[in-house]
Amino acid sequence: MSQLVLQRIKDNLVLLGLKGILSGIDASLEEVQKETISYTDFLDRVLEEEISCRQDRRVQTLLKMSRFPYLKSLAEFNFSFQPQIEEPIIRELASLSFLERKENIIFLGPPGVGKTHLAVAIGIAACQKGRKVYFTDMDKLINDLKNWNKKKMWFYQRLSLLVIDEVGYLPLDRMESHLFFKLVNSRYETGSTILTSNKSFTEWGDIFGDAVVASAVLDRLLHHATVINIRGGSYRLKDKNALFSQKELTKRTEPSSA
């Protein structure tokens, strides 16, 4: 094949936006010329490269749109530090079957035990499967609903997976509580939600300032839900706690100057 023809092919691939085929065209053509693959195999290969490239771009777009605070996978989670978490249950959730059933996940526990990490990891898995995911904390969610009520409500309603972090860190007033109930009610059995909270369900009446609203919210969230209650220590403070323990041990074993 002449260089002129090859350049024309590449220029046309650029014009058509076929970046996947363009990236592997040289190697594939070289194998055709060496007769190591047939023309049919060549066509199959370049089409697979294009599909793979487009899927990768879509995943990257979904990850960018999701607004995750960081990108951490399930493989990066230290299950040995939180041995009370049943790893098979988490991995089953990461298979995303709960999305098909429009079910929810609620992670409860004190700060630093890995609630957000697990929520993000499952959310990333959903993006990798082409699902629309959005991450927000409770404070931002409420502000969005207050300031762009109909527009944002419509946006949140249409997500395949909504991840709401830090439920319970700040109390809600009457209007905010009703906005949150309206959102939860609109997503009931139509989309999945992951929530993280440092408050037990018995304390949610204090969060919403209204036991009736709290009960109505929990009724819809828990009807189809998996609840993971994490009661371990803070992973973020583990190194500091070890350091403090070592300092205390050293202090106790130092000989007295008296």
C-alpha positions as protocol buffer text, in pm:
chain_id: "A"
residue {
  index: 1
  type: MET
  ca { x: 0 y: 0 z: 0 }
}
residue {
  index: 2
  type: SER
  ca { x: 139 y: 340 z: -96 }
}
residue {
  index: 3
  type: GLN
  ca { x: 200 y: 604 z: 171 }
}
residue {
  index: 4
  type: LEU
  ca { x: -38 y: 835 z: -15 }
}
residue {
  index: 5
  type: VAL
  ca { x: -325 y: 587 z: 15 }
}
residue {
  index: 6
  type: LEU
  ca { x: -241 y: 512 z: 378 }
}
residue {
  index: 7
  type: GLN
  ca { x: -242 y: 882 z: 465 }
}
residue {
  index: 8
  type: ARG
  ca { x: -576 y: 927 z: 289 }
}
residue {
  index: 9
  type: ILE
  ca { x: -720 y: 638 z: 493 }
}
residue {
  index: 10
  type: LYS
  ca { x: -594 y: 798 z: 814 }
}
residue {
  index: 11
  type: ASP
  ca { x: -730 y: 1138 z: 716 }
}
residue {
  index: 12
  type: ASN
  ca { x: -1070 y: 984 z: 647 }
}
residue {
  index: 13
  type: LEU
  ca { x: -1064 y: 802 z: 981 }
}
residue {
  index: 14
  type: VAL
  ca { x: -1003 y: 1136 z: 1151 }
}
residue {
  index: 15
  type: LEU
  ca { x: -1290 y: 1298 z: 958 }
}
residue {
  index: 16
  type: LEU
  ca { x: -1522 y: 1011 z: 1055 }
}
residue {
  index: 17
  type: GLY
  ca { x: -1411 y: 1026 z: 1419 }
}
residue {
  index: 18
  type: LEU
  ca { x: -1294 y: 664 z: 1419 }
}
residue {
  index: 19
  type: LYS
  ca { x: -1015 y: 713 z: 1671 }
}
residue {
  index: 20
  type: GLY
  ca { x: -1007 y: 348 z: 1779 }
}
residue {
  index: 21
  type: ILE
  ca { x: -940 y: 222 z: 1428 }
}
residue {
  index: 22
  type: LEU
  ca { x: -687 y: 500 z: 1371 }
}
residue {
  index: 23
  type: SER
  ca { x: -486 y: 407 z: 1680 }
}
residue {
  index: 24
  type: GLY
  ca { x: -431 y: 47 z: 1564 }
}
residue {
  index: 25
  type: ILE
  ca { x: -442 y: 75 z: 1187 }
}
residue {
  index: 26
  type: ASP
  ca { x: -64 y: 53 z: 1133 }
}
residue {
  index: 27
  type: ALA
  ca { x: -17 y: -267 z: 1332 }
}
residue {
  index: 28
  type: SER
  ca { x: -324 y: -432 z: 1178 }
}
residue {
  index: 29
  type: LEU
  ca { x: -222 y: -345 z: 822 }
}
residue {
  index: 30
  type: GLU
  ca { x: 126 y: -478 z: 886 }
}
residue {
  index: 31
  type: GLU
  ca { x: -19 y: -817 z: 983 }
}
residue {
  index: 32
  type: VAL
  ca { x: -238 y: -820 z: 672 }
}
residue {
  index: 33
  type: GLN
  ca { x: 63 y: -748 z: 452 }
}
residue {
  index: 34
  type: LYS
  ca { x: 254 y: -1029 z: 622 }
}
residue {
  index: 35
  type: GLU
  ca { x: -49 y: -1253 z: 560 }
}
residue {
  index: 36
  type: THR
  ca { x: -68 y: -1345 z: 929 }
}
residue {
  index: 37
  type: ILE
  ca { x: -436 y: -1246 z: 938 }
}
residue {
  index: 38
  type: SER
  ca { x: -708 y: -1249 z: 674 }
}
residue {
  index: 39
  type: TYR
  ca { x: -892 y: -942 z: 550 }
}
residue {
  index: 40
  type: THR
  ca { x: -1198 y: -1061 z: 742 }
}
residue {
  index: 41
  type: ASP
  ca { x: -996 y: -1086 z: 1062 }
}
residue {
  index: 42
  type: PHE
  ca { x: -849 y: -744 z: 988 }
}
residue {
  index: 43
  type: LEU
  ca { x: -1196 y: -590 z: 960 }
}
residue {
  index: 44
  type: ASP
  ca { x: -1311 y: -768 z: 1276 }
}
residue {
  index: 45
  type: ARG
  ca { x: -1008 y: -642 z: 1467 }
}
residue {
  index: 46
  type: VAL
  ca { x: -1033 y: -276 z: 1367 }
}
residue {
  index: 47
  type: LEU
  ca { x: -1407 y: -271 z: 1444 }
}
residue {
  index: 48
  type: GLU
  ca { x: -1339 y: -422 z: 1788 }
}
residue {
  index: 49
  type: GLU
  ca { x: -1073 y: -157 z: 1848 }
}
residue {
  index: 50
  type: GLU
  ca { x: -1320 y: 117 z: 1760 }
}
residue {
  index: 51
  type: ILE
  ca { x: -1591 y: -24 z: 1985 }
}
residue {
  index: 52
  type: SER
  ca { x: -1344 y: -61 z: 2273 }
}
residue {
  index: 53
  type: CYS
  ca { x: -1220 y: 294 z: 2224 }
}
residue {
  index: 54
  type: ARG
  ca { x: -1575 y: 433 z: 2227 }
}
residue {
  index: 55
  type: GLN
  ca { x: -1667 y: 235 z: 2537 }
}
residue {
  index: 56
  type: ASP
  ca { x: -1357 y: 367 z: 2716 }
}
residue {
  index: 57
  type: ARG
  ca { x: -1446 y: 724 z: 2621 }
}
residue {
  index: 58
  type: ARG
  ca { x: -1803 y: 675 z: 2742 }
}
residue {
  index: 59
  type: VAL
  ca { x: -1684 y: 540 z: 3076 }
}
residue {
  index: 60
  type: GLN
  ca { x: -1444 y: 833 z: 3118 }
}
residue {
  index: 61
  type: THR
  ca { x: -1728 y: 1075 z: 3038 }
}
residue {
  index: 62
  type: LEU
  ca { x: -1959 y: 906 z: 3290 }
}
residue {
  index: 63
  type: LEU
  ca { x: -1687 y: 914 z: 3557 }
}
residue {
  index: 64
  type: LYS
  ca { x: -1630 y: 1284 z: 3496 }
}
residue {
  index: 65
  type: MET
  ca { x: -2002 y: 1359 z: 3513 }
}
residue {
  index: 66
  type: SER
  ca { x: -2045 y: 1154 z: 3832 }
}
residue {
  index: 67
  type: ARG
  ca { x: -1847 y: 1409 z: 4041 }
}
residue {
  index: 68
  type: PHE
  ca { x: -1689 y: 1147 z: 4264 }
}
residue {
  index: 69
  type: PRO
  ca { x: -1462 y: 1308 z: 4525 }
}
residue {
  index: 70
  type: TYR
  ca { x: -1194 y: 1053 z: 4433 }
}
residue {
  index: 71
  type: LEU
  ca { x: -1163 y: 735 z: 4230 }
}
residue {
  index: 72
  type: LYS
  ca { x: -1114 y: 429 z: 4451 }
}
residue {
  index: 73
  type: SER
  ca { x: -1203 y: 76 z: 4352 }
}
residue {
  index: 74
  type: LEU
  ca { x: -1319 y: -214 z: 4564 }
}
residue {
  index: 75
  type: ALA
  ca { x: -974 y: -371 z: 4517 }
}
residue {
  index: 76
  type: GLU
  ca { x: -829 y: -80 z: 4715 }
}
residue {
  index: 77
  type: PHE
  ca { x: -1056 y: -133 z: 5015 }
}
residue {
  index: 78
  type: ASN
  ca { x: -886 y: -290 z: 5316 }
}
residue {
  index: 79
  type: PHE
  ca { x: -1135 y: -553 z: 5431 }
}
residue {
  index: 80
  type: SER
  ca { x: -885 y: -683 z: 5687 }
}
residue {
  index: 81
  type: PHE
  ca { x: -909 y: -351 z: 5873 }
}
residue {
  index: 82
  type: GLN
  ca { x: -1290 y: -386 z: 5894 }
}
residue {
  index: 83
  type: PRO
  ca { x: -1329 y: -765 z: 5940 }
}
residue {
  index: 84
  type: GLN
  ca { x: -1693 y: -734 z: 6051 }
}
residue {
  index: 85
  type: ILE
  ca { x: -1788 y: -634 z: 5696 }
}
residue {
  index: 86
  type: GLU
  ca { x: -1895 y: -941 z: 5502 }
}
residue {
  index: 87
  type: GLU
  ca { x: -1684 y: -910 z: 5187 }
}
residue {
  index: 88
  type: PRO
  ca { x: -1903 y: -1147 z: 4977 }
}
residue {
  index: 89
  type: ILE
  ca { x: -2203 y: -919 z: 5035 }
}
residue {
  index: 90
  type: ILE
  ca { x: -2009 y: -612 z: 4921 }
}
residue {
  index: 91
  type: ARG
  ca { x: -1882 y: -793 z: 4613 }
}
residue {
  index: 92
  type: GLU
  ca { x: -2233 y: -907 z: 4529 }
}
residue {
  index: 93
  type: LEU
  ca { x: -2349 y: -546 z: 4552 }
}
residue {
  index: 94
  type: ALA
  ca { x: -2062 y: -444 z: 4324 }
}
residue {
  index: 95
  type: SER
  ca { x: -2200 y: -688 z: 4063 }
}
residue {
  index: 96
  type: LEU
  ca { x: -2479 y: -428 z: 4030 }
}
residue {
  index: 97
  type: SER
  ca { x: -2771 y: -668 z: 4038 }
}
residue {
  index: 98
  type: PHE
  ca { x: -2933 y: -429 z: 4287 }
}
residue {
  index: 99
  type: LEU
  ca { x: -2958 y: -170 z: 4007 }
}
residue {
  index: 100
  type: GLU
  ca { x: -3171 y: -403 z: 3798 }
}
residue {
  index: 101
  type: ARG
  ca { x: -3406 y: -447 z: 4094 }
}
residue {
  index: 102
  type: LYS
  ca { x: -3411 y: -69 z: 4169 }
}
residue {
  index: 103
  type: GLU
  ca { x: -3289 y: -139 z: 4523 }
}
residue {
  index: 104
  type: ASN
  ca { x: -3096 y: 84 z: 4761 }
}
residue {
  index: 105
  type: ILE
  ca { x: -2781 y: 51 z: 4973 }
}
residue {
  index: 106
  type: ILE
  ca { x: -2731 y: 227 z: 5306 }
}
residue {
  index: 107
  type: PHE
  ca { x: -2393 y: 239 z: 5478 }
}
residue {
  index: 108
  type: LEU
  ca { x: -2409 y: 330 z: 5848 }
}
residue {
  index: 109
  type: GLY
  ca { x: -2120 y: 393 z: 6085 }
}
residue {
  index: 110
  type: PRO
  ca { x: -1893 y: 653 z: 6245 }
}
residue {
  index: 111
  type: PRO
  ca { x: -1653 y: 867 z: 6039 }
}
residue {
  index: 112
  type: GLY
  ca { x: -1353 y: 700 z: 5880 }
}
residue {
  index: 113
  type: VAL
  ca { x: -1476 y: 342 z: 5860 }
}
residue {
  index: 114
  type: GLY
  ca { x: -1494 y: 328 z: 5479 }
}
residue {
  index: 115
  type: LYS
  ca { x: -1857 y: 412 z: 5402 }
}
residue {
  index: 116
  type: THR
  ca { x: -1776 y: 666 z: 5131 }
}
residue {
  index: 117
  type: HIS
  ca { x: -1501 y: 449 z: 4980 }
}
residue {
  index: 118
  type: LEU
  ca { x: -1744 y: 159 z: 4936 }
}
residue {
  index: 119
  type: ALA
  ca { x: -2015 y: 386 z: 4797 }
}
residue {
  index: 120
  type: VAL
  ca { x: -1770 y: 535 z: 4545 }
}
residue {
  index: 121
  type: ALA
  ca { x: -1634 y: 193 z: 4444 }
}
residue {
  index: 122
  type: ILE
  ca { x: -1984 y: 63 z: 4367 }
}
residue {
  index: 123
  type: GLY
  ca { x: -2063 y: 385 z: 4184 }
}
residue {
  index: 124
  type: ILE
  ca { x: -1750 y: 349 z: 3969 }
}
residue {
  index: 125
  type: ALA
  ca { x: -1850 y: -9 z: 3884 }
}
residue {
  index: 126
  type: ALA
  ca { x: -2187 y: 126 z: 3768 }
}
residue {
  index: 127
  type: CYS
  ca { x: -2016 y: 385 z: 3545 }
}
residue {
  index: 128
  type: GLN
  ca { x: -1803 y: 111 z: 3393 }
}
residue {
  index: 129
  type: LYS
  ca { x: -2125 y: -66 z: 3297 }
}
residue {
  index: 130
  type: GLY
  ca { x: -2253 y: 246 z: 3124 }
}
residue {
  index: 131
  type: ARG
  ca { x: -2489 y: 364 z: 3399 }
}
residue {
  index: 132
  type: LYS
  ca { x: -2547 y: 731 z: 3480 }
}
residue {
  index: 133
  type: VAL
  ca { x: -2429 y: 796 z: 3835 }
}
residue {
  index: 134
  type: TYR
  ca { x: -2405 y: 1114 z: 4040 }
}
residue {
  index: 135
  type: PHE
  ca { x: -2230 y: 1166 z: 4373 }
}
residue {
  index: 136
  type: THR
  ca { x: -2327 y: 1444 z: 4612 }
}
residue {
  index: 137
  type: ASP
  ca { x: -2321 y: 1510 z: 4983 }
}
residue {
  index: 138
  type: MET
  ca { x: -2645 y: 1585 z: 5166 }
}
residue {
  index: 139
  type: ASP
  ca { x: -2570 y: 1955 z: 5207 }
}
residue {
  index: 140
  type: LYS
  ca { x: -2510 y: 2012 z: 4835 }
}
residue {
  index: 141
  type: LEU
  ca { x: -2813 y: 1802 z: 4744 }
}
residue {
  index: 142
  type: ILE
  ca { x: -3043 y: 2012 z: 4960 }
}
residue {
  index: 143
  type: ASN
  ca { x: -2897 y: 2338 z: 4827 }
}
residue {
  index: 144
  type: ASP
  ca { x: -2950 y: 2215 z: 4472 }
}
residue {
  index: 145
  type: LEU
  ca { x: -3311 y: 2127 z: 4540 }
}
residue {
  index: 146
  type: LYS
  ca { x: -3375 y: 2461 z: 4709 }
}
residue {
  index: 147
  type: ASN
  ca { x: -3210 y: 2678 z: 4444 }
}
residue {
  index: 148
  type: TRP
  ca { x: -3302 y: 2489 z: 4127 }
}
residue {
  index: 149
  type: ASN
  ca { x: -3600 y: 2296 z: 4251 }
}
residue {
  index: 150
  type: LYS
  ca { x: -3773 y: 2163 z: 3937 }
}
residue {
  index: 151
  type: LYS
  ca { x: -3460 y: 2146 z: 3720 }
}
residue {
  index: 152
  type: LYS
  ca { x: -3248 y: 1963 z: 3977 }
}
residue {
  index: 153
  type: MET
  ca { x: -3532 y: 1741 z: 4093 }
}
residue {
  index: 154
  type: TRP
  ca { x: -3575 y: 1627 z: 3732 }
}
residue {
  index: 155
  type: PHE
  ca { x: -3198 y: 1566 z: 3704 }
}
residue {
  index: 156
  type: TYR
  ca { x: -3181 y: 1359 z: 4024 }
}
residue {
  index: 157
  type: GLN
  ca { x: -3493 y: 1163 z: 3935 }
}
residue {
  index: 158
  type: ARG
  ca { x: -3348 y: 1039 z: 3605 }
}
residue {
  index: 159
  type: LEU
  ca { x: -3021 y: 898 z: 3740 }
}
residue {
  index: 160
  type: SER
  ca { x: -2967 y: 523 z: 3737 }
}
residue {
  index: 161
  type: LEU
  ca { x: -2775 y: 556 z: 4064 }
}
residue {
  index: 162
  type: LEU
  ca { x: -2769 y: 849 z: 4306 }
}
residue {
  index: 163
  type: VAL
  ca { x: -2502 y: 843 z: 4578 }
}
residue {
  index: 164
  type: ILE
  ca { x: -2576 y: 1069 z: 4877 }
}
residue {
  index: 165
  type: ASP
  ca { x: -2292 y: 1108 z: 5126 }
}
residue {
  index: 166
  type: GLU
  ca { x: -2297 y: 1240 z: 5484 }
}
residue {
  index: 167
  type: VAL
  ca { x: -2667 y: 1212 z: 5562 }
}
residue {
  index: 168
  type: GLY
  ca { x: -2713 y: 1339 z: 5916 }
}
residue {
  index: 169
  type: TYR
  ca { x: -2412 y: 1563 z: 5962 }
}
residue {
  index: 170
  type: LEU
  ca { x: -2636 y: 1871 z: 5948 }
}
residue {
  index: 171
  type: PRO
  ca { x: -3002 y: 1889 z: 6055 }
}
residue {
  index: 172
  type: LEU
  ca { x: -3269 y: 1991 z: 5803 }
}
residue {
  index: 173
  type: ASP
  ca { x: -3546 y: 2243 z: 5845 }
}
residue {
  index: 174
  type: ARG
  ca { x: -3908 y: 2170 z: 5756 }
}
residue {
  index: 175
  type: MET
  ca { x: -3884 y: 2278 z: 5390 }
}
residue {
  index: 176
  type: GLU
  ca { x: -3555 y: 2091 z: 5337 }
}
residue {
  index: 177
  type: SER
  ca { x: -3699 y: 1774 z: 5491 }
}
residue {
  index: 178
  type: HIS
  ca { x: -3998 y: 1784 z: 5259 }
}
residue {
  index: 179
  type: LEU
  ca { x: -3777 y: 1841 z: 4955 }
}
residue {
  index: 180
  type: PHE
  ca { x: -3569 y: 1538 z: 5047 }
}
residue {
  index: 181
  type: PHE
  ca { x: -3881 y: 1327 z: 5100 }
}
residue {
  index: 182
  type: LYS
  ca { x: -4011 y: 1440 z: 4761 }
}
residue {
  index: 183
  type: LEU
  ca { x: -3687 y: 1325 z: 4595 }
}
residue {
  index: 184
  type: VAL
  ca { x: -3682 y: 989 z: 4774 }
}
residue {
  index: 185
  type: ASN
  ca { x: -4047 y: 933 z: 4691 }
}
residue {
  index: 186
  type: SER
  ca { x: -3990 y: 1016 z: 4323 }
}
residue {
  index: 187
  type: ARG
  ca { x: -3707 y: 761 z: 4299 }
}
residue {
  index: 188
  type: TYR
  ca { x: -3893 y: 490 z: 4490 }
}
residue {
  index: 189
  type: GLU
  ca { x: -3885 y: 171 z: 4279 }
}
residue {
  index: 190
  type: THR
  ca { x: -3765 y: 370 z: 3975 }
}
residue {
  index: 191
  type: GLY
  ca { x: -3394 y: 417 z: 4053 }
}
residue {
  index: 192
  type: SER
  ca { x: -3133 y: 306 z: 4305 }
}
residue {
  index: 193
  type: THR
  ca { x: -2980 y: 520 z: 4578 }
}
residue {
  index: 194
  type: ILE
  ca { x: -2674 y: 470 z: 4796 }
}
residue {
  index: 195
  type: LEU
  ca { x: -2662 y: 667 z: 5120 }
}
residue {
  index: 196
  type: THR
  ca { x: -2394 y: 696 z: 5387 }
}
residue {
  index: 197
  type: SER
  ca { x: -2477 y: 818 z: 5735 }
}
residue {
  index: 198
  type: ASN
  ca { x: -2314 y: 846 z: 6075 }
}
residue {
  index: 199
  type: LYS
  ca { x: -2655 y: 830 z: 6244 }
}
residue {
  index: 200
  type: SER
  ca { x: -2858 y: 524 z: 6336 }
}
residue {
  index: 201
  type: PHE
  ca { x: -3212 y: 508 z: 6201 }
}
residue {
  index: 202
  type: THR
  ca { x: -3351 y: 592 z: 6546 }
}
residue {
  index: 203
  type: GLU
  ca { x: -3177 y: 930 z: 6518 }
}
residue {
  index: 204
  type: TRP
  ca { x: -3319 y: 1022 z: 6178 }
}
residue {
  index: 205
  type: GLY
  ca { x: -3613 y: 1197 z: 6343 }
}
residue {
  index: 206
  type: ASP
  ca { x: -3360 y: 1449 z: 6476 }
}
residue {
  index: 207
  type: ILE
  ca { x: -3204 y: 1491 z: 6130 }
}
residue {
  index: 208
  type: PHE
  ca { x: -3535 y: 1577 z: 5968 }
}
residue {
  index: 209
  type: GLY
  ca { x: -3681 y: 1757 z: 6267 }
}
residue {
  index: 210
  type: ASP
  ca { x: -4000 y: 1559 z: 6214 }
}
residue {
  index: 211
  type: ALA
  ca { x: -4051 y: 1197 z: 6314 }
}
residue {
  index: 212
  type: VAL
  ca { x: -4334 y: 1154 z: 6061 }
}
residue {
  index: 213
  type: VAL
  ca { x: -4120 y: 1272 z: 5766 }
}
residue {
  index: 214
  type: ALA
  ca { x: -3826 y: 1061 z: 5886 }
}
residue {
  index: 215
  type: SER
  ca { x: -4052 y: 756 z: 5905 }
}
residue {
  index: 216
  type: ALA
  ca { x: -4187 y: 819 z: 5555 }
}
residue {
  index: 217
  type: VAL
  ca { x: -3834 y: 859 z: 5414 }
}
residue {
  index: 218
  type: LEU
  ca { x: -3710 y: 541 z: 5582 }
}
residue {
  index: 219
  type: ASP
  ca { x: -4020 y: 349 z: 5473 }
}
residue {
  index: 220
  type: ARG
  ca { x: -3935 y: 411 z: 5108 }
}
residue {
  index: 221
  type: LEU
  ca { x: -3559 y: 376 z: 5138 }
}
residue {
  index: 222
  type: LEU
  ca { x: -3565 y: 52 z: 5338 }
}
residue {
  index: 223
  type: HIS
  ca { x: -3844 y: -127 z: 5152 }
}
residue {
  index: 224
  type: HIS
  ca { x: -3592 y: -258 z: 4898 }
}
residue {
  index: 225
  type: ALA
  ca { x: -3253 y: -204 z: 5058 }
}
residue {
  index: 226
  type: THR
  ca { x: -2933 y: -361 z: 5186 }
}
residue {
  index: 227
  type: VAL
  ca { x: -2808 y: -204 z: 5508 }
}
residue {
  index: 228
  type: ILE
  ca { x: -2438 y: -232 z: 5593 }
}
residue {
  index: 229
  type: ASN
  ca { x: -2362 y: -129 z: 5952 }
}
residue {
  index: 230
  type: ILE
  ca { x: -1988 y: -67 z: 6003 }
}
residue {
  index: 231
  type: ARG
  ca { x: -1875 y: -34 z: 6363 }
}
residue {
  index: 232
  type: GLY
  ca { x: -1495 y: -51 z: 6333 }
}
residue {
  index: 233
  type: GLY
  ca { x: -1229 y: 210 z: 6398 }
}
residue {
  index: 234
  type: SER
  ca { x: -1131 y: 496 z: 6171 }
}
residue {
  index: 235
  type: TYR
  ca { x: -906 y: 387 z: 5885 }
}
residue {
  index: 236
  type: ARG
  ca { x: -786 y: 745 z: 5841 }
}
residue {
  index: 237
  type: LEU
  ca { x: -663 y: 756 z: 6202 }
}
residue {
  index: 238
  type: LYS
  ca { x: -510 y: 409 z: 6215 }
}
residue {
  index: 239
  type: ASP
  ca { x: -151 y: 530 z: 6167 }
}
residue {
  index: 240
  type: LYS
  ca { x: -193 y: 807 z: 6425 }
}
residue {
  index: 241
  type: ASN
  ca { x: -351 y: 568 z: 6672 }
}
residue {
  index: 242
  type: ALA
  ca { x: -61 y: 327 z: 6626 }
}
residue {
  index: 243
  type: LEU
  ca { x: 184 y: 614 z: 6679 }
}
residue {
  index: 244
  type: PHE
  ca { x: 7 y: 728 z: 6993 }
}
residue {
  index: 245
  type: SER
  ca { x: 5 y: 371 z: 7126 }
}
residue {
  index: 246
  type: GLN
  ca { x: 378 y: 336 z: 7058 }
}
residue {
  index: 247
  type: LYS
  ca { x: 452 y: 667 z: 7234 }
}
residue {
  index: 248
  type: GLU
  ca { x: 248 y: 557 z: 7534 }
}
residue {
  index: 249
  type: LEU
  ca { x: 431 y: 223 z: 7543 }
}
residue {
  index: 250
  type: THR
  ca { x: 769 y: 400 z: 7524 }
}
residue {
  index: 251
  type: LYS
  ca { x: 666 y: 637 z: 7799 }
}
residue {
  index: 252
  type: ARG
  ca { x: 567 y: 351 z: 8027 }
}
residue {
  index: 253
  type: THR
  ca { x: 889 y: 157 z: 7967 }
}
residue {
  index: 254
  type: GLU
  ca { x: 1131 y: 451 z: 8015 }
}
residue {
  index: 255
  type: PRO
  ca { x: 1334 y: 421 z: 8335 }
}
residue {
  index: 256
  type: SER
  ca { x: 1237 y: 658 z: 8610 }
}
residue {
  index: 257
  type: SER
  ca { x: 1474 y: 952 z: 8670 }
}
residue {
  index: 258
  type: ALA
  ca { x: 1395 y: 953 z: 9041 }
}
